[in-house]
Amino acid sequence: MLSPNELERYARHIVLRDVGGPGQAALKRASVLVIGAGGLGAPALMYLAAAGIGTLGVVDDDVVSLSNLQRQVIHTTPDIGRHKVESAAERISALNPHVRFVGHATWLNADNALSLIGDYDLVLDGSDNFSTRYLASDACFFAKRPLITAALGTFDGSLTTIRAHEKNEQGVFNPTYRCLFPEAPPPGTVPACAEAGVMGALAGVMGSMMALEAIREIVGFGDGLVGRLLMIDARAMRFETLRYARDPANPLNGDGPVITDLSAHRT
């Protein structure tokens, strides 16, 4: 399935015992949807494209602004004012013409989430608000798609993988995003990026780790982050991992689920 050009391009992957030719072919067959082409999505897209993901989709209705360029490395100064999906498409094409790019210049919402997510094998959520994170998580559960979700603070970040539609070795459903965060913080308690700021290089670290976790999920090496929350404190340069389990009372795949569709996300 790999052309001579691709064999040379991905040579450093192919010689890895845990990837090899079969792993690289799996990456080529894979389709990944990235929610947001911003601080997290930008580096994730770059490394997924470089890795040879067959189809990369991006959901983002925003346009590039000057203040984005401190961390959203897929965009450049001449892109200011353009739709992010347009500038991302150009950069990905220049980086790796073997990748098929699909731009969705819209916001993820309750009406389009299932159809968008259902077209891809894996979803990466790089959004910057809790409403989108809960929507993406719920939609991935109903669409039966794995989700890699990350979040940024000023000098901290977190990352986990959600496969709540699947059961573990004990026959119990994996935890949901709602098991980790049962409720969103009250409005106004978590300041927005424009207000609190964010370290640009930290966005690069977290976005790259999202891409690494996506590649690991597709190829199948190592131990993933299902039921584990990876946390980074950039001030102390400290990495910690917190284990979390399914909450039987969670409303999505708990013992008495009450969320059966995405209607609650419609406003």
C-alpha positions as CSV (number, residue, x, y, z in Angstrom):
1,M,0.0,0.0,0.0
2,L,3.0,2.3,0.4
3,S,4.6,3.9,-2.7
4,P,8.5,4.2,-2.9
5,N,8.1,7.9,-2.0
6,E,6.1,7.0,1.1
7,L,8.5,4.3,2.1
8,E,11.3,6.9,2.1
9,R,9.1,9.6,3.8
10,Y,8.1,7.3,6.6
11,A,11.4,5.4,6.9
12,R,12.0,6.4,10.5
13,H,8.6,5.0,11.5
14,I,9.0,1.9,9.5
15,V,12.2,0.9,11.2
16,L,10.6,1.2,14.5
17,R,9.8,-2.4,15.7
18,D,6.4,-1.2,17.2
19,V,5.3,0.4,14.0
20,G,6.9,-1.1,10.9
21,G,5.2,-1.4,7.5
22,P,1.9,-2.7,8.9
23,G,1.7,0.2,11.4
24,Q,2.4,2.7,8.8
25,A,-0.2,1.2,6.5
26,A,-2.7,1.4,9.3
27,L,-1.9,5.1,9.7
28,K,-2.5,5.6,5.9
29,R,-5.9,3.8,6.2
30,A,-7.0,5.9,9.2
31,S,-9.2,8.9,9.3
32,V,-9.0,11.4,12.1
33,L,-11.2,14.4,13.0
34,V,-9.6,17.2,14.9
35,I,-12.0,19.6,16.6
36,G,-10.4,23.0,16.5
37,A,-7.4,24.2,14.5
38,G,-6.1,26.4,17.4
39,G,-3.5,26.0,20.1
40,L,-4.0,22.2,20.6
41,G,-5.3,21.3,17.1
42,A,-2.5,23.1,15.2
43,P,0.5,21.1,16.4
44,A,-1.7,17.9,16.5
45,L,-2.6,18.4,12.8
46,M,1.0,19.0,11.8
47,Y,2.3,15.8,13.4
48,L,-0.6,13.7,12.3
49,A,0.0,14.9,8.7
50,A,3.7,14.3,9.0
51,A,2.9,10.8,10.3
52,G,0.9,9.9,7.2
53,I,-2.7,9.8,8.5
54,G,-4.7,9.0,5.4
55,T,-7.6,11.5,6.0
56,L,-7.5,14.5,8.3
57,G,-10.6,16.4,9.0
58,V,-10.8,19.7,10.9
59,V,-13.9,21.3,12.4
60,D,-13.4,25.1,13.0
61,D,-15.4,28.1,11.9
62,D,-12.9,30.7,13.3
63,V,-10.6,33.0,11.3
64,V,-6.9,33.5,12.0
65,S,-6.1,36.6,14.2
66,L,-2.7,38.0,15.0
67,S,-2.9,36.9,18.7
68,N,-3.3,33.3,17.5
69,L,0.1,33.1,16.0
70,Q,1.9,32.9,19.4
71,R,0.8,29.2,19.6
72,Q,-1.3,28.2,16.6
73,V,1.8,27.2,14.5
74,I,-0.1,25.8,11.5
75,H,-1.1,29.4,10.6
76,T,1.2,32.2,9.5
77,T,1.1,36.0,9.4
78,P,-0.2,36.2,5.8
79,D,-3.2,34.0,6.9
80,I,-4.6,36.7,9.2
81,G,-8.3,37.1,8.4
82,R,-8.6,33.7,6.6
83,H,-10.6,30.8,7.8
84,K,-8.4,28.5,9.8
85,V,-9.5,25.4,7.8
86,E,-8.2,27.1,4.7
87,S,-4.8,28.0,6.0
88,A,-4.5,24.6,7.7
89,A,-5.3,22.9,4.4
90,E,-2.5,24.7,2.6
91,R,0.1,23.9,5.3
92,I,-0.9,20.2,5.5
93,S,-0.8,19.9,1.7
94,A,2.7,21.5,1.6
95,L,3.9,19.2,4.4
96,N,2.5,16.0,3.1
97,P,0.6,15.7,-0.2
98,H,-0.3,12.1,0.5
99,V,-2.8,13.3,3.2
100,R,-6.4,13.9,2.2
101,F,-7.6,17.0,4.1
102,V,-11.3,17.8,4.7
103,G,-12.1,21.2,6.2
104,H,-15.4,21.7,8.0
105,A,-15.8,25.4,8.4
106,T,-18.5,25.2,11.1
107,W,-18.8,24.8,14.8
108,L,-19.5,21.4,16.2
109,N,-23.1,21.4,17.4
110,A,-25.9,19.0,18.4
111,D,-27.2,18.9,14.9
112,N,-24.0,18.0,13.0
113,A,-21.9,16.2,15.7
114,L,-23.0,12.7,14.9
115,S,-22.7,13.0,11.2
116,L,-19.3,14.6,11.3
117,I,-17.8,12.3,13.9
118,G,-19.4,9.2,12.3
119,D,-17.3,9.8,9.2
120,Y,-14.0,9.3,11.0
121,D,-12.2,6.5,12.9
122,L,-10.9,8.7,15.8
123,V,-11.6,12.1,17.2
124,L,-9.2,14.6,18.8
125,D,-10.9,17.4,20.8
126,G,-8.8,20.5,21.0
127,S,-11.6,22.9,21.8
128,D,-11.3,25.6,24.5
129,N,-14.7,25.4,26.2
130,F,-16.5,22.8,28.3
131,S,-19.7,22.8,26.3
132,T,-17.9,21.6,23.2
133,R,-16.0,19.0,25.3
134,Y,-19.1,17.5,26.8
135,L,-20.8,17.5,23.3
136,A,-17.8,15.8,21.7
137,S,-17.6,13.2,24.4
138,D,-21.3,12.4,24.3
139,A,-21.4,12.3,20.5
140,C,-18.4,10.0,20.4
141,F,-20.2,7.7,22.8
142,F,-23.3,7.5,20.5
143,A,-21.2,7.3,17.3
144,K,-19.0,4.6,18.9
145,R,-15.8,6.4,18.2
146,P,-12.7,6.8,20.5
147,L,-11.9,10.3,21.7
148,I,-8.7,11.9,22.7
149,T,-9.3,15.1,24.6
150,A,-6.9,17.7,26.0
151,A,-7.2,21.0,27.9
152,L,-4.8,23.9,28.5
153,G,-4.5,26.2,31.4
154,T,-2.0,29.0,31.8
155,F,1.0,26.8,32.7
156,D,-0.8,23.4,32.9
157,G,-2.4,20.9,30.6
158,S,-4.2,17.6,30.7
159,L,-4.8,14.7,28.3
160,T,-6.9,11.5,28.4
161,T,-8.5,9.0,26.0
162,I,-12.2,8.1,26.2
163,R,-13.5,4.8,24.9
164,A,-16.8,4.8,26.9
165,H,-18.7,2.9,24.2
166,E,-16.4,-0.2,24.9
167,K,-16.1,-2.5,27.8
168,N,-12.8,-3.5,29.6
169,E,-11.5,-6.9,30.2
170,Q,-13.8,-7.3,33.2
171,G,-16.8,-6.7,31.0
172,V,-17.5,-3.2,32.5
173,F,-17.9,-0.1,30.3
174,N,-14.9,2.2,30.3
175,P,-15.2,5.6,32.1
176,T,-16.7,8.5,30.3
177,Y,-15.6,12.2,30.3
178,R,-18.5,12.7,32.7
179,C,-16.9,10.2,35.1
180,L,-13.8,12.4,35.2
181,F,-15.7,15.8,35.2
182,P,-19.3,15.2,36.3
183,E,-20.2,18.8,35.8
184,A,-18.7,21.8,34.1
185,P,-17.4,24.6,36.3
186,P,-19.9,27.5,36.9
187,P,-19.7,30.2,34.2
188,G,-17.0,32.7,34.9
189,T,-15.0,30.6,37.2
190,V,-12.5,29.5,34.6
191,P,-11.1,32.5,32.7
192,A,-10.8,32.4,29.0
193,C,-7.4,32.2,27.2
194,A,-7.7,35.9,26.2
195,E,-8.1,36.9,29.8
196,A,-5.7,34.5,31.6
197,G,-3.2,33.9,28.9
198,V,-1.5,30.6,27.9
199,M,2.1,29.6,27.3
200,G,2.5,29.0,23.6
201,A,5.1,26.2,23.8
202,L,2.9,24.3,26.3
203,A,0.2,24.2,23.6
204,G,2.7,22.7,21.3
205,V,3.6,20.0,23.9
206,M,0.0,19.1,24.6
207,G,-1.0,19.1,20.9
208,S,2.0,16.9,20.0
209,M,1.1,14.5,22.8
210,M,-2.5,14.3,21.4
211,A,-1.0,13.3,18.1
212,L,1.3,10.7,19.7
213,E,-1.7,9.2,21.6
214,A,-3.7,9.1,18.3
215,I,-0.8,7.4,16.5
216,R,-0.5,4.9,19.4
217,E,-4.3,4.2,19.3
218,I,-4.2,3.6,15.5
219,V,-1.0,1.4,15.4
220,G,-1.7,-0.3,18.7
221,F,1.6,-0.1,20.6
222,G,2.1,0.6,24.3
223,D,-0.4,1.5,27.0
224,G,-3.0,4.1,26.3
225,L,-4.7,6.7,28.4
226,V,-8.1,5.1,28.8
227,G,-8.9,5.6,32.5
228,R,-5.8,7.7,33.0
229,L,-5.5,11.5,33.1
230,L,-2.1,12.8,32.2
231,M,-1.3,16.2,33.8
232,I,1.5,18.5,33.1
233,D,2.7,21.4,35.3
234,A,5.0,23.5,33.1
235,R,6.2,25.7,36.0
236,A,7.7,22.7,37.8
237,M,8.2,20.7,34.6
238,R,6.3,17.8,36.3
239,F,4.3,15.1,34.7
240,E,1.7,13.1,36.7
241,T,-0.9,10.5,35.9
242,L,-4.2,10.1,37.7
243,R,-6.2,7.0,37.4
244,Y,-10.0,7.3,37.2
245,A,-12.8,4.7,36.9
246,R,-16.3,4.5,35.6
247,D,-18.9,6.1,37.9
248,P,-21.9,3.8,38.0
249,A,-24.1,6.9,38.5
250,N,-22.8,8.7,35.4
251,P,-25.7,9.6,33.1
252,L,-24.2,8.3,29.9
253,N,-23.2,4.6,30.4
254,G,-24.0,4.3,34.1
255,D,-26.3,1.7,35.6
256,G,-29.3,4.0,34.9
257,P,-28.3,6.2,31.9
258,V,-30.5,9.2,31.4
259,I,-28.6,10.8,28.4
260,T,-29.9,8.9,25.3
261,D,-29.2,11.5,22.6
262,L,-27.7,15.0,22.1
263,S,-31.0,16.9,22.7
264,A,-29.6,18.4,25.9
265,H,-26.9,20.1,23.9
266,R,-29.4,22.1,21.8
267,T,-29.9,25.7,23.0
